[in-house]
Amino acid sequence: MTTELPRPPLPPFTRQDAVQKVRMAENAWNSRDVAAVSRAYTSDTRWRNRAEFLDGRAQVEAFLIRKWAAEADYRLIKELWAHSDTAIAVRFCYEYSDAQGKWFRAHGNENWLFDENGYMARRHASINDVHITEAERLFHWPAPGPRPEDHKGLSALGL
């Protein structure tokens, strides 16, 4: 539970609310602004990201710092999969290069649970990385920064 100001849209979520939450999350992650991303989560948030388990914003912030130090040229697209009154499921892909300049596309699914003030209390992410060539990249926009409104989403890209 958080004592911070509400973070709309608030549960119970409509489809439009869920789509908005997903795009807000995508834009925040594409900013690579650790503080901005972490503010979307409750102070006592619990995560599973791949095989890593995190408790609280401080661990989330440390995780994001490590993540974006290792994943250069990060660009993410999220898409709503399903939602209920307080939960949202998304699928996503992101592209990045590693320290050796090799390119990857990570494919994943996330399950999110929100508190009554619109903060994410739980995040469970399953992610698989696939090596791609630079020529196979599909996410082309200036980074860091949000995906342009006219850039195709996952379904339109055939992902």
Secondary structure by P-SEA (a helix, b strand, c coil): ccccccccccccccaaaaaaaaaaaaaaaaaccaaaaaaacccbbbbbccccccccaaaaaaaaaaaaaaccbbbbbbbbccccccbbbbcccccccccccbbbbbbbbbbbbbcccccccbbbbbbbbbbbccccccccccccccccccccccccccc
